[in-house]
């Protein structure tokens, strides 16, 4: 009896693997997207439980640019990008909610991991790789990048950020991101998951352009 209780306790305390984080995340998105009255906003909350938008934003900006910001600028940037990413990622997740997902291999190197999957939407097959990290040995695995058909979300934003920073500086980048965030949140305010599913059924979506 004691042995079985101990085994159950250890099992419950065992960290969730990167593969299971992705599987559980996709399952949660599918369940939420098919719930009555589901909206992009409600999906964004679900997605935020397993995707680290702040880490995605920091990596997209780049370590050198990040360290050049004051703590106040870092907070304003991450808050703005988190709002933008929540809205855009949720739209994409809803569009993929009815896709057939096949899970491939999981690879782990220290505190970084990658999980390979393949989405089938109608007749289209698209490879989607999830990159995860752990902030500490005891922390949970969190997704920080999604690579769709060899196009990285982090790299896409990073390229856009560099162009804007070179011409408009940080204040110009922040202003651009705030405008894009406001536009997306306005579009999503009254958008149901069903309508997004209908419009996105034929594709996997992409990162919004920060221009």
Backbone torsions as a table, in degrees:
resi	resn	phi	psi	omega
1	UNK	NA	-48.5	-179.7
2	UNK	-64.0	-40.3	-179.8
3	UNK	-62.3	-41.6	-179.1
4	UNK	-68.4	-36.7	177.8
5	UNK	-67.6	-39.7	178.5
6	UNK	-64.1	-42.4	179.1
7	UNK	-62.7	-41.2	-179.9
8	UNK	-65.9	-38.8	179.1
9	UNK	-65.1	-44.2	179.3
10	UNK	-64.5	-38.8	179.3
11	UNK	-64.5	-42.7	-179.1
12	UNK	-66.9	-30.7	-177.5
13	UNK	-86.8	-10.6	-176.9
14	UNK	-64.3	137.4	-179.9
15	UNK	-66.3	145.4	178.9
16	UNK	-77.3	131.8	-178.0
17	UNK	-70.2	158.7	176.5
18	UNK	-54.5	-41.6	179.6
19	UNK	-60.2	-43.6	-179.4
20	UNK	-71.2	-29.2	174.7
21	UNK	-61.6	-45.0	179.8
22	UNK	-66.9	-44.9	179.7
23	UNK	-61.6	-48.9	-179.1
24	UNK	-64.2	-37.1	178.4
25	UNK	-64.5	-46.0	178.5
26	UNK	-63.4	-38.8	178.9
27	UNK	-65.0	-40.2	179.6
28	UNK	-65.9	-38.1	178.3
29	UNK	-66.1	-44.7	179.4
30	UNK	-61.1	-43.2	179.6
31	UNK	-63.9	-45.4	-179.1
32	UNK	-68.4	-37.6	-178.5
33	UNK	-67.5	-29.6	-178.6
34	UNK	-93.8	1.5	178.5
35	UNK	-74.8	145.4	178.6
36	UNK	-57.1	132.4	177.4
37	UNK	75.1	15.3	-179.4
38	UNK	-63.7	141.1	178.4
39	UNK	-129.3	169.0	176.8
40	UNK	-61.5	-36.8	179.6
41	UNK	-62.8	-43.9	-179.6
42	UNK	-67.9	-33.8	176.8
43	UNK	-68.1	-36.0	-179.1
44	UNK	-60.0	-38.6	178.9
45	UNK	-64.4	-40.3	178.3
46	UNK	-65.2	-46.4	-177.8
47	UNK	-61.1	-36.9	-176.1
48	UNK	-66.3	-15.5	-179.8
49	UNK	-74.4	-18.8	-179.7
50	UNK	-130.4	-4.7	176.1
51	UNK	-111.3	129.2	179.4
52	UNK	-94.0	92.2	-176.5
53	UNK	-67.9	-32.2	179.1
54	UNK	-65.6	-41.0	178.4
55	UNK	-67.1	-40.0	177.1
56	UNK	-59.5	-45.6	-178.7
57	UNK	-63.2	-44.0	-178.7
58	UNK	-63.8	-43.4	-179.5
59	UNK	-68.6	-35.0	178.9
60	UNK	-67.1	-37.5	179.3
61	UNK	-70.1	-33.2	179.7
62	UNK	98.6	144.1	-174.4
63	UNK	-62.2	-41.1	-177.8
64	UNK	-64.5	-47.7	179.4
65	UNK	-65.7	-38.7	-179.9
66	UNK	-61.2	-46.3	-178.8
67	UNK	-68.2	-19.9	179.1
68	UNK	-81.0	-6.8	179.9
69	UNK	-91.1	152.2	173.2
70	UNK	-75.5	161.5	176.8
71	UNK	-54.5	-37.7	179.9
72	UNK	-66.5	-41.2	178.2
73	UNK	-66.9	-39.1	178.1
74	UNK	-60.5	-43.8	-179.7
75	UNK	-65.9	-44.5	-178.8
76	UNK	-64.1	-39.9	179.4
77	UNK	-65.0	-48.6	-177.9
78	UNK	-66.3	-37.8	178.3
79	UNK	-63.6	-43.6	-179.5
80	UNK	-66.4	-47.2	-179.2
81	UNK	-66.8	-35.9	178.2
82	UNK	-61.0	-43.9	177.8
83	UNK	-62.7	-42.4	179.2
84	UNK	-65.3	-46.1	-177.5
85	UNK	-67.9	-38.3	177.7
86	UNK	-57.3	-45.4	-176.9
87	UNK	-68.4	-45.9	-176.1
88	UNK	-74.0	-39.7	-179.3
89	UNK	-67.7	-38.4	179.3
90	UNK	-63.7	-40.9	176.3
91	UNK	-58.0	-45.9	-179.2
92	UNK	-65.0	-42.2	-179.3
93	UNK	-63.1	-40.3	178.0
94	UNK	-64.3	-41.9	179.7
95	UNK	-61.6	-26.4	-178.7
96	UNK	-98.1	-1.8	-171.6
97	UNK	-59.7	-31.6	-178.3
98	UNK	-96.9	6.1	179.8
99	UNK	-74.8	153.0	174.6
100	UNK	-85.5	125.0	-176.5
101	UNK	-110.8	127.7	173.6
102	UNK	-112.9	127.3	-176.4
103	UNK	-94.9	132.3	179.7
104	UNK	-101.8	-140.4	-174.2
105	UNK	-84.0	157.4	174.0
106	UNK	-112.8	129.5	177.0
107	UNK	-124.2	134.0	-177.0
108	UNK	-127.1	130.0	174.0
109	UNK	-132.5	100.6	-178.1
110	UNK	63.5	-121.5	-179.1
111	UNK	-98.5	16.7	177.0
112	UNK	-121.3	146.2	-179.9
113	UNK	-148.2	161.5	176.1
114	UNK	-140.4	138.9	177.7
115	UNK	-123.5	124.6	-179.5
116	UNK	-92.7	135.3	174.3
117	UNK	-137.9	167.6	173.4
118	UNK	-135.8	125.4	179.0
119	UNK	-97.5	138.3	172.6
120	UNK	-117.6	112.7	178.0
121	UNK	-115.7	111.3	-172.0
122	UNK	56.4	-113.8	-179.5
123	UNK	-103.5	-0.1	-178.1
124	UNK	-89.6	133.5	175.7
125	UNK	-114.5	122.6	-174.7
126	UNK	-127.7	124.5	175.3
127	UNK	-73.9	132.1	178.4
128	UNK	-130.8	117.9	179.3
129	UNK	-107.8	136.2	179.0
130	UNK	-107.7	130.2	175.9
131	UNK	-105.7	133.6	-176.7
132	UNK	-128.1	162.2	176.5
133	UNK	-147.4	163.8	174.2
134	UNK	-121.0	128.9	-179.4
135	UNK	-71.1	-25.1	177.6
136	UNK	-156.3	172.3	-177.6
137	UNK	-60.7	-32.0	-177.4
138	UNK	-96.2	-3.3	-177.9
139	UNK	-77.9	160.5	176.3
140	UNK	-78.8	153.9	172.3
141	UNK	-69.5	137.9	179.5
142	UNK	-133.8	141.7	177.2
143	UNK	-77.2	133.7	176.6
144	UNK	-125.9	-7.6	178.9
145	UNK	-154.6	147.7	175.9
146	UNK	-128.0	125.0	-179.0
147	UNK	-108.8	106.9	-177.1
148	UNK	-102.9	116.2	-178.9
149	UNK	51.8	46.2	177.7
150	UNK	70.5	12.4	176.7
151	UNK	-108.5	113.9	-177.2
152	UNK	-83.5	135.6	177.1
153	UNK	-64.9	-43.2	178.6
154	UNK	-62.2	-46.6	-178.5
155	UNK	-65.1	-36.6	179.7
156	UNK	-62.8	-49.9	178.4
157	UNK	-64.8	-38.7	-179.0
158	UNK	-59.0	-43.2	178.3
159	UNK	-63.8	-40.3	178.8
160	UNK	-66.8	-42.1	-178.8
161	UNK	-61.8	-43.5	-177.9
162	UNK	-60.9	-40.9	179.7
163	UNK	-64.7	-44.1	-178.2
164	UNK	-69.9	-41.3	179.0
165	UNK	-61.0	-36.6	-177.7
166	UNK	-71.5	-23.3	-177.9
167	UNK	-109.1	-32.6	-174.4
168	UNK	-117.4	-10.1	-177.9
169	UNK	75.1	-178.4	-176.5
170	UNK	-64.9	-41.7	-179.0
171	UNK	-61.3	-38.0	178.1
172	UNK	-67.5	-38.9	177.4
173	UNK	-63.6	-46.1	-178.7
174	UNK	-62.7	-41.8	178.8
175	UNK	-62.9	-41.1	178.9
176	UNK	-63.1	-44.3	-178.8
177	UNK	-66.5	-38.2	178.9
178	UNK	-64.5	-39.3	178.9
179	UNK	-65.8	-43.1	-179.9
180	UNK	-65.7	-39.8	179.1
181	UNK	-62.6	-46.9	-179.4
182	UNK	-60.5	-39.6	179.8
183	UNK	-64.2	-46.2	-179.1
184	UNK	-66.2	-43.2	-178.7
185	UNK	-65.7	-33.1	176.5
186	UNK	-67.6	-42.6	178.9
187	UNK	-63.2	-36.6	-174.4
188	UNK	-85.5	-13.8	-172.0
189	UNK	-52.3	-44.4	-177.6
190	UNK	-120.4	25.2	-178.9
191	UNK	-92.6	126.1	179.0
192	UNK	-85.1	157.4	177.8
193	UNK	-62.7	-34.4	-178.4
194	UNK	-62.6	-41.9	-178.2
195	UNK	-69.6	-35.2	176.8
196	UNK	-67.9	-40.2	177.5
197	UNK	-58.5	-40.9	-179.0
198	UNK	-66.4	-41.8	-176.6
199	UNK	-77.5	-26.0	-175.9
200	UNK	-104.3	4.9	-174.5
201	UNK	-59.8	-24.9	-176.8
202	UNK	-95.7	6.0	-178.1
203	UNK	-156.7	178.9	-176.0
204	UNK	-106.7	-2.0	176.6
205	UNK	81.9	173.7	-179.4
206	UNK	-154.5	166.9	177.5
207	UNK	-67.8	135.8	177.6
208	UNK	-66.1	146.3	-178.5
209	UNK	-77.1	125.7	178.0
210	UNK	-91.5	75.8	-177.2
211	UNK	-118.6	NA	NA
